[in-house]
Amino acid sequence: MAAAVEMRNITKKFPGVTANQNVNFRAEWGQIHGLIGENGAGKTTLMKILYGMEQPDEGEIFIDGTPAVLSSPKEAIKRNIGMVHQHFTLVPSLTVAENITMAKPTLRNGLIDLKKAAEIVFEMGERFGLKLDPYVPVKQLPVGLQQRVEILKALYLGADILIMDEPTAVLTPQEITQLFVTLKSLKEQGKTIILITHKLKELMNATDVITVMRSGQIVGHMETRNSSEEEIARM
């Protein structure tokens, strides 16, 4: 079976710095894949390339075994890739349903059908264990539920591969626990989650496999159950 994601020999340089140097990264279907490294290790740049936000100077990308040219986030979304950023991209004054369906609105007689949008959000919330009131303005939600809106937005646009960039940085301990329940549920439905983090304990609790980056290169790849916090910290 083809990997969900395969990135071969990815190199990305910015003026005065090489963010990624001949990186080979592979993520399988139905796994939570932890991508860890210190700040500046190149992990977010690598995932921005996968989401079409940055273009590699060299290298190839394959999604489910077929070559992909990800020239923009729009192209990545077409290939069923979603990304939840550390800083959310929601419109605070709009409702949950409006935020989720904004990029692909539900129309009726040429007008946005908010009732249909709310039904979709309710149904997806049930299916993915991400229940939300579709009619509440996003600005009234706590941060953990705002993140839930972002995840549902990516799923609504068809994400089967979901990149989470430092998702726990803004969450309370209780919200972190709930997030990992959500991610495991998505994994069980066959989706691939790529979790960018630098928190070792979370990595050990939530992931199936771990890739370690340092100075723009991959320095380790292992199954979580066969690794330890000490080994990863050493890498």
Secondary structure, 3 states (H helix, E strand, C coil): CCCCEEEEEEEEEECCEEEEEEEEEEECCCCEEEEECCCCCCHHHHHHHHCCCCCCCEEEEEECCEECCCCCHHHHHHCCEEEECCCCCCCCCCEHHHHHHCCCCCEECCEECHHHHHHHHHHHHHHHCCCCCCCCEHHHCCHHHHHHHHHHHHHHCCCCEEEEECCCCCCCHHHHHHHHHHHHHHHHCCCEEEEEECCHHHHHHHCCEEEEEECCEEEEEEEHHHCCHHHHHHC
